[in-house]
Amino acid sequence: MAALLRCVSYFSFLTGLLSPRDLVDCAVRQEIGHLGLCDWGGLYGHPVFAQEAARAGIHAVFGVELGEGRERLVLLARDQGGYRRLCRLVSGYRLEQGTVRELLEREAEERSAREELFVLAQEADLLRFAVERLGREAVRVPVPPLYPFDALERAQAAAEEGRGEEAQRPTREELRRWYACDDSAFNHPVCNAPTRDGLTRNALTRNAPTRNAPTRNAPTREGSSGAGSAHADSAGGVDEDPARRKCPAPESPRSRQQMLASVEFLGVRGVAAPWVYYGVPEQRALHRLAVAIKLGRHHMRVEREELAPKGSFLPSAQELREAYADAPELLQESERLARSCTLSLLEPRPLLFPRWTAGEGTAGEGTAGERAEPEQRARAELRMRAESGFLQRYGRSPESDARQRLEHELAVISGLGFAGYFLVVDEIVGIAREREIPLLGRGSAADSLVAYCLGFTEADPLRYELCFERFLSVERFRERMAQAQKLRNGMRQGAQGAQGVQGAQGAQGVQGASGPSFARGGANVLPDIDLDFCWRRRDELIEAVIQHFGEGQVALLATQPSLGFRAAYREVARAFGYSRLELDRCARLLPRQIPESMLIQGRSGDLSVLEALFDRAPELRRRRQRLVGGLEERRRELALLRGAFGLTGAKRYLGLHPGGTVLSPDALASYAPLERSAKGLPVVQWDKHVAPHMGLVKIDLLGNRGLSVFSDAQRELRRIGGSLPEPLQAKVGEGAREDALERDERSAAMLREGRTLGCWQLESPGMRALLTRMQAERQQDVIQSIALIRPGPAASGMMDSFVRRARGIEALPELPPELAFLHQSRGVLLYQEDVIRCLARICDISLGQAEVLRRKLGERSSVRGGARPAAAAVRRFYQERCAARGIDPRLAQSTWEQIERFAAFSFCKAHSVSYGLLAWRIAVLMAHRPATVIAALLANGTGYYDKRVYVDEAKRRGISVLPPCVHRSDLSFCAERLGRAGPAPGGPAPCGGVRAALRTGLGELRELPQQAAAAIVREREEGGPFFSIEVFVQRLRQRGVVLAESMVERLILLGAFDMLEGTRPEKLWRYRLGARHREEARERLARGEAELGLDGSIETRGLFPDALLPRAPVIPCLPEFDEEERGRFEMAWLGFTTAMHPMRLHGAWQERQRPGATELGDVTEVQRQAALPLSEAPSHLGREVQICAWLAAMRRHRVRPSGSRAGGWMCFLSFEDETGMLEVVLFPDRYRRFGGELAGEGLYQVRGRIEQREGAIALHAEALEALH
């Protein structure tokens, strides 16, 4: 069977084009039996490649390419020992611990390296070095083919060697195939035009310089720059050395004669090992475009040496035999080498549990007897810590149920061998508490009483009736281990049965297979303990964890994001020479992701896919109709779309998991390949799905901005002298005060009215409507709303049933005694814990067995809409148990219908409780102390809406918003005390006895560098207030910060010097006059008419120097800027206004305040009334109104008729004005008609009817028009 040992996948980050799945797919069609994956600098795709190769019956060989320039080689792992060496070599190289030679020499010190690695290299010096260190048996010389695989390349190669007459004449079909894949495939005459210097450049940037984009092939924080938002906005990079940050240009091939000479001279074997970078010749142009994006260049400025050698597509077995017809032994040797590589990554590795280090030290320390019993010591230590926490939580006389629950959990945790894991997590929690880093345990870990006693969570599992078996159980462990073994056996049998199956039948098998499914064994039942920390201090915590557990034993997990459609479009447009302004204009309306079917159509050149694209985004259709370039610009955009379709799904860079942290008992580099992040932290090259399969234990240390907002709001409150509201002063164990916390009248009124803008987890349009519909009043309602708001409950009818029952519209169903616990959730199986208890009580089985059944109910079919055998088996078991127990068939059937209807959409109650407790506390703080919460929210840069929306919300709540001030402002927003306040009507003072305002931070000023803003704050704190603008500038200059005069003028116009004497116009005039005098003085100094004094001042020369000095100007009294002028300055340089609403700055808004006739959109004229203030919408139910408001948020939703996969798109819009907010709905027909008017944030006029649904008010739009 033919072998290809040097294949490059898309894990080379825009060098290779094929995914592991595509690579295997092509190999099956081309009758290749052995494939070697050798991406440069990483083992990113190896586990996925192993899964895909096993399903297709391909023998997988695992390797890596390392080095740069002439020092490049390929290393292949023969077995598990060789793979560990690959991990160490990659980690050492990417962590800059040595050159390739130095690292290889270290590994060669152990003789076993000769039997565990193969080395392929083409440079003579490197070959000699490898032979000296590893021996001839471990070294191979890759020999290129006799001629390129493509017919035209064969003819060109023969002509160059003087064998033109002997060259086979290519056929017309072969020539067409070649020209279709020439590098000029993207050189559309409209997209490119010749220039005076003979180069071809994009017509839009005809003389633009080459773009030098920053490197992004690096672990970045998820959710920041690059590709997709998660991956489209990642920030950060991997290696500081640019040469190691990207995959370098492919190795320049040596001639066949040189390689054969090396074989003969060194006495080593040669192998047939051509490079494979893409699948078919037609993809070479796409390869060129990908390389241009990687390098940050125009696609016509990519040098030939920076591309893969021509013919680097995946050849067929017949093409390989023809290319090595003169040396068939090379093909035979490549097959023998491939068979010698027996490594398999299909089997999951044993879990590598980290060592807990507290108590008597690490598990590896102590006597031999102590080392032989690490698990017993861990069990004893866990019991001691849990008992101590139990005493603090429940006192010395706990209820018997609590004691029994603790004993049960400790027995299960210890019996499954997870005691050490809990101790490791407890040490991380202890590190955070020592540093006073706010933390919150979430997820199913809150189901555990042991976790509660250890302080991982604040959710009492007894108080909130949480189920430990949802978190961990013996039955679930056994079931998952059996499933993993069954999956491994099936994959092994499938791989054996598929050996030798080639051609179309094999290809169909690959295409129909599902994606990789990792058999993770015990890792799949590892207790999932997720911890949230203050997002700003998470890096500090990780550094402390590394110091605590040991350097080299802790690393972050990577993500491997793919380019979405919008991100691919942006990257292609950059490579075509588009400016950033044009990019934003073109790409902002494209969908981030598109279905696979549309991708296939687009890649095949089917332009009908554009109509489907326009149906998804009507805004895009209107924009395309307005393209100023007409037909030519539309053709140019088609070329961009063609490239975007081709590169959607490509890997652009390596990202950082938001919190995944891996700990190991020994040096992690021996078990996993590592890189270094831009912040200097090591990063595992695999993602969270692969890491457990490879035996790595992951703990999520996540950043939570909501936690930071709550902590910062309390700190701000203390800083301005306020006090916490009474409900938040309760402490753990104070039952009466805890009960008082669960209901607060002021907070209840805020929830019922949906005025939760700025409240973490409670501020989205859907959530605000839900809170109003269910008339939420208590902490319990908030917890339930977090479970209800997800798409599943809404689509299944769970949300509607719950709301109708909560409002008394629908009667609660009659529940049998076994299901009485469902009264709290209105008879709805809202939580996964409810499903577990329901199955356990009806079927009379343990909670652990019930959890296994619940998980089977949630398993999806491998084919969309297909049968679910696991669910059918659960139903049979349920019916048999009900019959055996003599349960009324009608009750059994109605209960099963509830289980079947809601089980797939139920939510983890422990997670709802954990987040609900924090969300309720933030809501209570917002209801009583709104200024501090909004200040903390804006300072943390979080929230569902734009920053401007929260500023306007503060104004609607009666909070004064103050401009930036050099004497009062911090870097970001902060609360500012205005004085004492008496009791507010209906409750306590706005901020606990003090009046508070919202002060804008200096860092909010656009184009003011953050280091300059920080320098202003430091200088004020250390040197005191600034007594004039000149003193301000001079003191900053002494700190090495020189502000441009235009920036100082912006500060004046924004009010940053309002505490100084004079109006803003007077200060501006005085500063500009001073600037003119300083310029004149500098000119006199340059002419020699003055000299520089010892204090830095400029002294005039002459007999009577004072007579030559200009008189001090007399500044007239100038009036202050009016509110509208100040608002325009603020919108331009802050992005929001501190006084008036920004919509008042638009002349269109002023016009819409007067009745009259107008044409709204592209419909008929209507008699217009004055725009309705949004706060008055509830008094206009059922009436047609017009509003003129500012768009705050927008989301699209696909609707499908019942029983049909077809459907349309509708749009939900959130509008706000100075009086309130209102939700607007564009149904599919209106969205298709008016969607083109939507152009992001701005002023709009909308006509429609005010409707109400169970208390939630919305405007059903009939027409919409943009006014900006």
Summary of the structure (lengths in Angstrom):
residues: 1268
radius of gyration: 34.4
end to end distance: 66.1
largest distance: 119.3
contacts: 4337
relative contact order: 0.07
helix: 49%
strand: 15%
